[in-house]
């Protein structure tokens, strides 16, 4: 059984014919896209997607008519005859424009007369009589010993126009295969095929910005993880993600309308909607009708509305909008109906992810407290480099290596100079210190605690004052760093320390992980207009969201960090570097507290643009940070290996290198 009007069947929210047209439009080598059809609705959808339409006559529209006849008919109606013609079948939902371009190039450069899409297969084929078609059943070679075969996927055929006219068939002359991945090789012939590609679409299609004017959300399973906590008195509680609140706030400020729709009538929903500042409709038995009426009242185009749900009662409203969205653990029927499936589950940032994708379709979002350009929150997928002194920090730039002296100088200026030498000789670009006003930073309950120190017994406050550098020491440090060709800066722990460092005209300010939630400190740092480096240890994403909202992103570098000293590998969680890059669109580095070099080097391979490590003259020295620090030889090896990795990562362009030419000529076997 076939699929009636299957070219109009929606996959990932887009009709199959429109998917095919848009793929061809994105191709670099296709000059014009033409759709041949005898159906008015298919023609309208094709035109809207960017195609020219040629009406197909009745004699070429029947079940016995060949695809070649339709192509030749189109060629006869074009003002100019192209050198190459591409036949694309709308029944193939997944076609990569790059595969099209590679296939076209093979015909243009004379490598082949015809190129078709094929899937490599090592399958054993049998005929109905039980005889092997492509193998001897009595002696079957292992997979690795067999020559691969290719199955036509039916997705596309690239042909020399002259040869097609001459032969009247799509296969002639030299024929080549353009191999495609298995996920692109499904052709829609039956309703079951259609169900399969609809289920695959959210995972195969590339994420794209969601350009809508309104977002409507279900509650249970979207704002929550679909679980409820009930106490002994029957009071119900649910878990939500704070990051959702930030996303909703940004979306509201951008002018996008929001609403929550819930089947149940629950005070929990009311409370959350009030907290978010979003209108809510509850106790709904027919969400679809209510949504339709609401869209009419608001004057909204359903095609420019997103609805996110997770269960079968959301299928109705999802069918009414242009962007049906769901969460990864949704009901299978809901996932199949969705145009996009988010990566984060309900209650764990799903709403924030949707908000971010809607915001990505808008040029820029400003935060509410925006007295100066520094307080803008720019949501952009591309992280622009940040200028620190004479160095650019970002992708494609040398990794900015910071030797963290911190408080490892133990209050001794001579030790500080020796550590500056260590950093310079290892090849670091900068050294970092810490600056405190002890009377502000030392908690009252700790001030009078007695500490054993190298200078004898003293209170904790006396000890912190004893090891703190002032104007005289930092003046010498600044001069010595200039002499050694290093940037220097510090982590201020209080507002007077920010003012002190500003008086020293440091190139940047580093914000320690402990300062992520100190909004007074963050506001003082934002007001400097300097580039800022923010460590994110012992912080939730919601806390980082708030800090980024205060600091802005135009001159911000984030540092992934775990504030365990020393850091065990199982707590490093390096993939957070990618999370921070995607979430905030700024350069991301790594601040490490581990022993050894492996974790820091791995961070570089994951895209860390700056690496900061504590340094010491001797890990056995007295002080809290020495044990998790690198000694001179370790720092030297770290910088050396980072530079090797930078070179080895290359540019990602596949090519044959000079060193491969000799073995290629000696070892390569080319067969036809």
N, C-alpha and C positions, 0 to 999 in steps of 0.2 A: 504493500500500500504506500503510495507516494504522499507528498505533503502539498495540498492545494495552495497555489500562489506562494510557494516557499520562498521566492525571492523577496517577498515582503515580510517574511517572518522575522521578528526581532531577535537578535542575539546580542547580549550585553546592552540592550536598550536601543539598538540600531538595526534597521532592516538589512537583510543580507545584501541586497543590491547596493545600498548606500555604503556598507562596509567595503565592498569591492571597489566602488568608485573612489572612496576616500583613500584607499590604499594606493590606487593608481595615481591619484593627485599628488600623494606624498613621494612618489618615485621621482628621482632626479632625471631620468632619461626618457620618460613618457611626456610627449608634447601635448597630446590631446586625448581626452577620454570620451568614448562614444558608446552609448548603450543602444542596442537593437532590441526593440520590443513592440508587441502589438497591444499592450495593456496600458490604459491611460494612467492608472495609479502608479504602476512601476515607473512609467515615464516621468511622472511628477516627482517621485522620490529621487530618481536619478538626477534630474535637473537640479533639485535643491542641494544634492550632494556635490555638484560641480561638473556634471557630464553634459555633453551634447546628445540629443536623442534622435535616432533615425527610426521611423516607423517601419516595422517589418511587415511585408505583405502576407496575406493569408496562406499562399502556397509554400511559404518558408516557415510557417508557424506551427505546423502539425507535428505529431509525435515522430513521424518518419523523416522529417527534415534534418539535415546535418548541421552541426555548428559551423562547418566550413562554408556552407551556402549563405548563412547569415553574415559571416565575415566578408565574403566576396561581395555581397549585396551592399554592405556598408562602404567598402572600398570604391564601389562604382558611384557612390553618392558623395564622395569627398572631393573638394575642389582640387586638392593635390594628393598624389599617391605617395605614401610614406615608404621609406626603404625597408622598414621593419614593422611588422604588425604583431600585437600581443593579444592573444585570446585569453581572457580571464573569466573563470566560471564563478558566478555568484554563490554557488552552492558550497564553495570552500570558504568557511567563515574566517579562517586565520591565514593571511598571506602577509609576509614581511616585505615591505617595499625594497629593502636591500637585496633580497633574493631576486626580485624582479629586475633590479638594475644589473646585478651580476649576470643574469641570464641574457639580458639585452646586449650587454657588452660583448658577450661571447659571439653573438651573431654579427654585431657591428664590426668587430675586429677580424672576422673571417674564421674564427675558431670552429664554428659550426653553422649549419644552415637552419637548424631547428634545435631549440632547447626546451625541454619540458620539466615540470616539477616532479620529483620522484623521491620515494622513501626507501632507503637502503633496507633490504630484508635478507635474512638467511632462512626464511621459512621453507619447509619441505612441502611441495605441492603434489597432490594426487588427483587422478581422474576418477570418474564415477565407477569405472571398472576395477578400481583398486590398484592401478599401475602408477609407479612414480613418474611424475612429469619432469621434474628437474633434478632427480637423484635416482641412484640405483638402490632399491630397498635392501639388497643383500650386502651392500658395502657402502655405508654412509660415512663420509668424511666428517671430521669434527668441524665445528663452526669456523675455527680459525684457519682451517685448511681449505675452505670453500671460497670461491670467488663470489663477491656480493652480487646480488641481483637488485633491481630497483623496481618498485611498484609505482605506476602512474598514480599520482594523487588527484589528478583532474583539476588542479588549482589554476595552472597557467601554462600556456604554450607560446613561445616566441619564435617567429618565422620570418625568413626573408620574403618580402611581399612578392617579388618576381617569381620565386620558386612556388609559392602558394598558388599564384595564378596559373602557372604552367602545369602543375600537377593536380590542382583541385583538391588536395588533401594536405593535412597538417604535418605529415611525416614525409620527408624527402631529403635527398643529399646526405650530408654529414649530420647525424643526430647526437645530441649530448644531453646529459642529465644535470639539472640543477637540484642538488640534494637539499631537502627541507627536513626540519625536525619532526618527530612523530606527533607532537602536539599540534602541528599545522596540517596534518595529513588526513583529517577527517572530512569526508564529503557528505553533505546532507541529502540523503535520498529518501529516508523514512522518518516517521515521527520519533522513533527511538534515536536516530542520528541527531535530530534537532534537540532533543532533551540533553544529549551528551554535550553538544557544543555550547548550549546555554549554561550547563553546569560548569564547563571549563572556562568560559569567557572571563569571569572575574579573576581567574588565575593566569590566563594567557595574555589578556589585553594589558597593555602598559598603563599604569596609573596616569590619569590626566587631571588637570584642574577642573573643578566642577563649577561651571558658570551659571549660577541661579540667583533668583531674587528672593527666594524664601526657603526655609528649612523647617520641616515638620518632623518631630521625633515621637516614636513610641516611648514608653517609660521603662517598664520592666524588661530587662534583657538588653536595654540600650544605655540608659543612664545607670543601670544597675547590672549586677552579674546574674540576675534572675533568681536570686535567693533572698529570703527574708529571715530576719532574726526576731524571735518572739520571746519576750520575757515572761515571768511567772504570772504577771497580771494581764497577759494577752496583748501588750503593747508591741507594735511591729516596728522594726528598724531595718534599713537597707544600707549597703555600702555603695558609695559613689566615688568618682574620681575628682579631686580638686582641679585637675588640669582641664576638665570639661568646663568648669566655671570661667577660666581664663579665655578659652576658645569662644564660648558663648558671648562673653563681654566684648571681645574683639569683633565678633560678627555683628552684634547689635550696633556697635559704633560705625561699622562700615555701611549701615543702611539695609542690611538683609533682614527680612521679617522672620520671626521664629515663633513656633508654637509647639506645645506638648499635647499629644492626644493619648488618652488612656482608657482602656475598657473598664477598669475598676474605678471606684470612687474611694480614694484613700488619702487620709491626712498627710501621709508621707510624701505623696506626689504634690500635694498643695504646698507643703513646706519647701520642697526642693524648687518648685517653680517660682515661689516667692523669692527664694534666695538668688535664683538666676535672673529674676526680673523678666520672666517669660510668661505669656498668657498660657492657660491650660484649659483643656476641655476634658472632663472626666465622665465616667459612667456611660460610655458610648457603646451601643449595641451594633451600630452600622457605621463604622469609621469611614467607609467609602463615600456614603451620601453626605455625611457631615463635612468631609474634606472638600467634596465638590461644591457644596454650598459656601464654605468659607472662602474658597478660591474665587468664586463669583462675587462675593461681597467685597473682597479685597481688590478685585480687578486684576488678578494675577493670571498670567499665561501658564497653564499646567506644564508646558514643555520646559519652563524655566523654574521649576520647583523640585526640590529634593525631599523625599520621604525616607526615613530610616526606620526599619522594623526588624523583628527577628522571628516571628511566629506566623502561623497560617492566617490568623485574623488580620494580619497586615497585608495580605496579598491584594485585597480590594483597593485600599488607598495607594499601594505601590503601583497598581496598574493605571492609576489616574495621572501620574506625574512623569515628567521626562527623565528624572533621575531617581529610580528606585534603588535604595542602598540598604545593605545589611551588614551584620557582624559575622565573623568567621565561624562561630558556633551556632548559627541560626539553623532553623529547620531546613532540610534539603530542598523542599519546594520553594522556600523563600530565597535560598541562595541561587537556585536556578532562575528565578524571576528577576533577580537583581541585576542592575546595570554595572554595579561595582560592589565588591565585597571588601570591607575594610580589613586591616591587619590586626587591629586591637579589639579585644572582646568588649562587650558591654560592661560598664562599671570599671573598666581599666583604661579609659582614654579613647573609646570609640567616638564619642561626640566631639572630643577635641580634634581627632584625626579628620573627621568630616569637616569641621569648621576650618581647619588649616587648608584643606583642599579647596573649599569655597573661597577662602581668602586669597589663595594662590592665583585665582582667576581675576583678582582685583589688583590694581597697580601697587597699592601701599595702604597700610593701616597705621594711624597714629594713636598712641595711647592717650588716655584721658588727661593725665598730668603731663602736659607737653609745653612747658614754658620756654624751652629752647630746643634747637635741632637735636641735641644729644638724647632727648627722651623719646625719639621716634623708635618704634618697633617695626622694622622692615622685615616682611616675610618674603624671602626670596630663596629659590633653590640653589642659587649660585653664591658661594661665599667669596666676596671680594677680599683681596689681601689688605692687611692693616699695616700702615707705616709706623714703625717704631725706630726713632732716630734715623739712621741711614739704611735700615733693613726693612724689607717687605716680608710680612708674615702671612703665609697662605699657600694654597695649592700651587705647585709648580715652582716654588721658591725653595732655597736651601733651608733645611730644618734649623730653626733658631734654638740653639742649645744654651740653656741657662744653668750656671753653676750656683746652686742655692747655698750660700754661706750661712744665711739665717742668723742663728745665735751661736753657731759653732766656733766663732772667734773667742768665745768665753770672756768677752770684755777686754781682749788684748789686741791692740792695734797692730802689733807685729804679726800675730797669727793671722789677722785679717789680710795683711799685705801678702803673706806667704800663700794664703788660699787664693787670692787674686792671681798670683803667679801661676798656681796650679791650673786655674781655669784658662788663663791665656795660653799657656804652653800646651794644653790639651786641645785647643782650637775652639773653645766656647765663644759665643758672641756677647754674653752678658753674665754678670754676677748679681745676685739678689740678697738683700739683707732683710731684717725685720725691724720695724720701728714702733715703739710703744711709749705711752706715758704711763709708767707703772702705777701712779696714784689713781689712774682711771681704770686700767685694765686688770689689776690684781683684785679679785673679789675680797670683800671685807673679811669673810670668814677665813681667808687664807693668809692675810697680811702678817699676822703675828705667829704663824706656824714656824717652828725652828727647823732650819735646814743645815745639814753638814755640807760645807763647800770647801774648795781648795784654799779659801781665804779664812777658814775657820767657821765656827758656828755663828749663824746670823738668822734673822727672820726672813721669811720668803720675800717680803717687800724690799728689805735691804739688799737681798741677793739680786732681785730684778733691777734695782737701781744701779747696783755695782756693775752689772754686765751690759747696761744700756749705753750705746754710743750717743754723743751729742754733736753739737755744731763743729767743734774742733776736729773730732775724729772723722766725721763725714766729709769735712772739707778736704782732709788729707786723702780719704778714700776716693773722692771724686777726682782729685788731681792724679792719683796713682792709676786709676782706671783709664783716664785719658792717655796717660803715658803708655799703658799696656794695650791700648786700642780696644777696650771693652766698654759696653754700656753698663751702667749700674743703676739700680733702683731698689725699692724695698716694698714690703707689705706693711702698710699702716694699719694699726689696730684700733685707732681712735681718731676723732676729727682733728685734735691738735697735731697729731702726727702727720695727717694729710697736709696741713698748713706748713709744717716744718719741711716736708719733702718738696712741696711746691716752691719754698724759698730756695731750695737747692737746685731747682729746675731739672728734676729727673725726667728721663725720656718717656717714662710710662709709670703707671702704678699697678702693682700686683695685689689682688684681693685674696686673702687667705680663705680657705674653706670655712673657717670659723666666722667670717664676716658676711656670708651669703644672706643671712637673715637680719643683719644690722642695717636697717633702712636709713638711719641717720648717717652712718658712715657711707653707704652707697650714694646717697644724695650729694654728700660733700665731694665724693670722687667724681660723680657725673658732672658736677659744676666746674671741674677743672678743665674740661674739654680735651684732656689728654687721652691717648689710647689706653685701654684698660685690659688687664688679663685677670680673669676670674676663675679660681679653682672651685671645683664642685664636689669635693669630698663631703661625706656625711650629710648629703643634701637630697631631698626628694625633687622630682621634676617640678612639682608645684612651687617649691621654694625657689628653684632656679628661674621658673617663669616670672615670679614676682621680682627677683633681682634683675632679670633682663629687662623687664618693663621699666624699672627705674633707670637702668644704665643706658638703655638704647643699644642698638646693634651696629651702628655705622663705624665705630672704632673699637669693637669688642672682640677679644680672643677668649674662648673658653678653654679650660683645662680639665680633662677628665682626671679624677683622682679618687683614691680610696684612702681615708685617713686612718689607716692601721699602721702602726710602727713596730717592727718592720712588717711589710705587707706580704701575706702568704699568697701564692699564685691563685688559689681558689677564690680569692676576693678581688682579684684584679679587674675582672669583668670588662675586658678591653673593647668588646663590641659596643659598649656605651659610647665610644668615640663616634661611631656611625650614627647612633641615635641622636647625639647632640648636634652633629652636622646637619642631619635631616630636619630636626625640630626647629633649630634656631637660624640656620643659614649663615653661620659665621665660621671663621677658621677655628679649628679645635686642635689642641695639643694634649700633652700628657705630663702630669706631675707625679713622679714615682717615689715610693718609699720602700721599695723592695730591696732585698739583697741580690746582687748579681746584675747582669745586663739583659737577660733574655726578654723579660717583659717589656722593657723600654724599647728594645729593638723591634719587637712584635708590634708595638704601638705605631712605630714609623711605617711599617708595612700596611697598617690599617688606615693610614692617612694623617697621623699626627703631624702637625706642621711646626710644633715646637716641643722640646723635651726639657723638663726641669728635674734635676736630681740634686739632693743634698750632697755636699762635698766636705771632706775632713782631711786633716793631715794623718790621722790615725784613728781607726774605729774604736780603739780602747780608751780614748781620751775621756775625761770627765765631762758629762753633759747629756741632756736627754736625747739629742738627735744624732749623735755620732754613730751609734750602732747601725742606723738605717742609712748611712751615708756612703759615698764612694771615696776610696782613697785615690791618690794621684794616678796610679797605673790603671785603676778601673775606669776613671774618667777619660783618660787618654784612649783606652780601648773602646769606650762607648762612642766617643766622637768619631774615631776612625771607622767603626763599623756602621755608624749612621751614614757616613759619606759613601761607603761601599754600597749600602742598600739603596741610597738615592740614585746612584749610577745604575744599579742593577734593575731598578723598577722600570726604567726606560719611559717611552712615550705611549706604549700600547699599540703602536702600528706594527702589524705583522709584516716582516720583510726577510729576505735572505741576506745574512751578514757576510762580509768578506771572508771570515774564517770558515764559513760553510761551503764556499764555492768548490774547494778541492775535494772534500768528501762527497759533495753532491755529484760532481762529475764522475767520481769513482764508484759510488754506491747506488745512485738513483737508477731505477729501472722504470721506464715509461712504456706502458702497453696500451693498445687500442682494442 
